[in-house]
Amino acid sequence: MSVTVRSIQLEDRSAWQELYMAYLKCYESEPDKFSTDLLWSRLTKDNPDIQGLVAEVDGVVVGICHFHYQLTTWSKTWHIS
């Protein structure tokens, strides 16, 4: 099995939302349409506030990852949180 990790794309909305809803359910959180749409827009705009990745197996999205970069207080570089 080969896994491909790539940036999230607009075409991934359906697969992303299914996995995101499962994530919320795992943490016993209720989905909220406004928050879900807001996150999706943040992930997919031209200069995203939050980065998004998907993992694919045989062209099927099987995983998602969200992250953002932030400045540190102890160096001149960015790090991921």
Secondary structure as the mmCIF struct_conf table of DSSP 4:
data_model
#
loop_
_struct_conf.conf_type_id
_struct_conf.id
_struct_conf.beg_label_comp_id
_struct_conf.beg_label_asym_id
_struct_conf.beg_label_seq_id
_struct_conf.end_label_comp_id
_struct_conf.end_label_asym_id
_struct_conf.end_label_seq_id
STRN STRN1 VAL A 3 SER A 7
HELX_RH_3T_P HELX_RH_3T_P1 LEU A 10 ASP A 12
HELX_RH_AL_P HELX_RH_AL_P1 ARG A 13 CYS A 26
TURN_TY1_P TURN_TY1_P1 TYR A 27 GLU A 28
HELX_RH_AL_P HELX_RH_AL_P2 LYS A 33 THR A 44
BEND BEND1 LYS A 45 ASN A 47
BEND BEND2 ASP A 49 ILE A 50
STRN STRN2 GLN A 51 VAL A 57
TURN_TY1_P TURN_TY1_P2 ASP A 58 GLY A 59
STRN STRN3 VAL A 60 PHE A 67
STRN STRN4 TYR A 69 LEU A 71
BEND BEND3 THR A 73 THR A 77
STRN STRN5 TRP A 78 ILE A 80
#
